[in-house]
């Protein structure tokens, strides 16, 4: 049933997702549902709702990813990082969160789904020091834009961007980003069967 539901949802987008990737996404939902009962990883309890509110919500960011190295900060149970990694096997993803139970879950998903392009890191994002910068830094339900930039500025490569997933856009929040940065673009995400606004905010550093 979940496989059919996912096919229906994807049919309402322009995303290209292989059958193998679709099965991996369904397996991710099944694992999240199983672990959620013990570890309370998400407030969404229904697997069908997870497909809409977690999987589709995450995947629609895919067209806006930049470059080959992606950091997902405050990833929680791997959102949007895990769905994006499944559907972008050519890119490298580092998923960062400070809570051990979330990182333990992500590592189990990596093992069971045989994802060789994902690394899970347990750390406060401001304490994490990568060997090289990331071409794209994503976040979902993480922090205000100003705080995200303050805590994550050291993660970005020279040409990299920040992609923040938001609900309704807050003009005060957009205006409060540091002067060294600018809003490059905002994109409204049309998530099938989700009765709520979703946006992705693309932030770049000024030259």
Buried (B, 14 or more C-beta within 10 A) or exposed (E): EBEEBBEEBBEEBEBEBEEEBBBBBBBBBBBBBEBBEEBEBBEBEEBBBBBBBBBBBBBBBBEBBBBEBBBBBBBBBBBBBBBBBBBBBEBBBBBBBBBEBBBBBBBBBBEEBEBEBBBBBBEEBBEBEBEEBBBBBBBBEBBBBBEBBEBBBEBBBEEBBBBBBBEEEEEEBBEEBBEEBEBEEBBEBEBBBBEEEBBBBBBBBEE
